[in-house]
Amino acid sequence: MFCAKGRMSTLRMICAALTGAFLFGFGTLLFKPSSYRLDIQDAPAHSAIFNSQSYVQGPPTQRFRDNLRNDTKYITSWTSSGWTNDVITYGNLIYLALITERTPIIPKFLSTHIDPSAPPFVFGDVIDVPRLSQAIGIHLLEWHEVKDPESQVLDDLGCWSVWETVQQHVQHPAPRRSPSLNLLKLDISWTRAPTWVELTSPSKQDNHASFWSLASLGFPEGRSKSLESSLTNHPSPQHQVSLPPDDHVLCFDHLYYTSAHHTWEWELDYSPAWRFVGQHMRWNASIERLADAHARHAMNVPVDEPTPPYITIHIRHGDFSEQCEEVPLDQCFASLPVIARRVFEVQEELRAQKGIEATQVIMTSDESDPEWWSEVRALGWTWVDYAAMRTEDIYGKWHPVFIDAIIQSNGAGFVGTRGSTMSTLASRRVQSWHGGSTRLMRWGSPGADDH
């Protein structure tokens, strides 16, 4: 702060006062810890361009084609890989919609990895669709907006089978069928996609396809050239009709294994599907508030206090134990002291880089050993007790999975399990949404996470 010299005592007093005020304010900004505030937003007002009625003829119809507009082209696919993988699949689908300039039609999530008795869950009831549409500049349709969910009319549709092509290394490659097809009453005639849609060489045993190779099938030249070759076609299972892949509704059997340059691309920071779609798939505000209430209850936060900054851990054991082979489980997986070291690193990084004191730690895991959970408690960490809160009884079987993912994504920091897509997405969300610090722990052999 600079003040010109003057002989008047009043001027000196004013300069001194202003200088003191400036230094005090600067010091406060410099040394005051940064605040952490969980920002749960209601969907903002959107222009009419994102009104779903602009992309269909009207209310859902008995036959899906009756509701399609002639001036709009669409794209769709289906899932069967577990919820987190299905989120990635829909992210890939929406990215393909962007680069093909088509309107995506999103099916409901299926409970294939939760409980078969749980009903399908509407995409827009967990993902904020208006906010996503606004962010990426296109509208998203959901299948229940196009075809009446109660319709018993079986619709014929021709689609590309990507899975049959990338599975050429197995003895009997076949299209990948999803339970969604039965729910939507779709009778699909599959055409095997050309071999050049594979991301890697056909001589390699890999399941990935290339975004732009698949996108070319949605344009006249790429489509016609591909159909000129002798591609395997499968008649529809019920009507036994052989149809070419539809051009009005471009459709693929499975898009989980799709990348631009490298396999498992959502793990990489340049991933176009993550950058242009995934990071904009924010939570529906109502379910995010519910998750925040569960997190606050786990941390015993008083009603009149804001949600404090916290670190979330995701430890996946369960089915990963099959990959340990002959390595004992206690040596295959990172021990709790190793996990605690990673938590400490994240805490130190948040403190040094952002001035955030994140002392609260919430554990999420599929581990079932009570003794392990007792050791978690001994570390001073907590977790959401879904049984005590009767979450499934009140909200349904889907909600513990959703709430875990939302709590993971809204931490100031995150520590997860390398190779788990749930950890991958949580890490990406914490970095993108909160500028947080993250770590993914290695495992599979003794001392795998030593560093």
HUNORHU-V296036 format. One line per field, one symbol per residue. ss: DSSP state (H for helix, E for strand, L for the rest). psi: psi as a letter, one per 30 degrees, with the letter a starting at -180 (. if undefined). burial: # if it has 16 or more other ideal C-beta (glycine too) atoms within 10 Angstrom, else .. A space follows every 10 residues. Layout:
ss->???
psi->???
burial->???
//
This chain:
ss->LLLLLLLLHH HHHHHHHHHH HHHHHHHHHH HLLLLLLLLL LLLLLLLHHH LHHHLELLLL ELLHHHHELL LLLEEEELLL LLHHHHHHHH HHHHHHHHHH LLEEEELLEL LLLLLLLLLL ELHHHLELHH HHHHHHLLLE EEHHHHELLL LLLLEEEEEE EHHHHHLLLL LLLLLLLLLH HHHLLEEEEE EELLHHHELL LLLLLLLLEE HHHHHHLLLH HHHHHHHHLL LLEELLLLLL LLLLLLLLEE EELLLLLEEL LLLLHHHLLL LHHHHHLHHH LLELHHHHHH HHHHHHHHHL LLLLLLLLLE EEEEELLHHH HHHHLLLLHH HHLLLHHHHH HHHHHHHHHH HHHHLLLLLE EEEEELLLLH HHHHHHHHLL LELLLHHHHL HHHHHLLLHH HHHHHHHHHL LLEEEEELLL HHHHHHHHHH HHHHLLEEEE ELLLLLLLLL L
psi->kkkkklfkee eeeeeeeeee eeeeeeeeee fkkklkkkjj klklkllffg kfffglfblk lekeffgkkf gkklklallh gleeeeeeee eeeeeeeeff hljkjkllkk hfgdkffklk kkeffekjee eeeeefgllk lkeffekkff kgkjkkkklk jeeeefgffl eiklljkkfe eeefhkjkjk kkllfffkel kffkilgklk efeeeffgle eeeeeefflj kkkklkfefh kjklkkeejk klekgeikle eklhfffkff jeeeefeefg ilkkeefeee eeeeeeeegh klegklklkl kkkjjjdcff ffffcfkkef felkleeeee eeeeeeeeee eeffgkjifk kkkklgkfje eeeeeeeffg lalkjeeefh eeeeflfeee eeeeeeeefg lflkkajkfk feeeeeeeee eeeghlklkk kllflkgegk .
burial->.......... ....#..... .......... .....#.#.# .........# .#..##...# #.##..##.. ..######## ########## ########## .######### ##.#...#.# ####.##### ####.#.### ########.. ....###### #######... ..#.###### #.######## ####..#### ......#### #.######.. .##..#.... #.##.#.... ..#.##..## ########## ....###... ####.##### ####..##.# ##.###.##. #.....#### #######..# ...#..#... .###.#.### ###..##.## ...#.#.#.# #####..... .....#.... ####.#..#. #...###### ########## ########## ########## ##.#.##### #.##...##. .
//
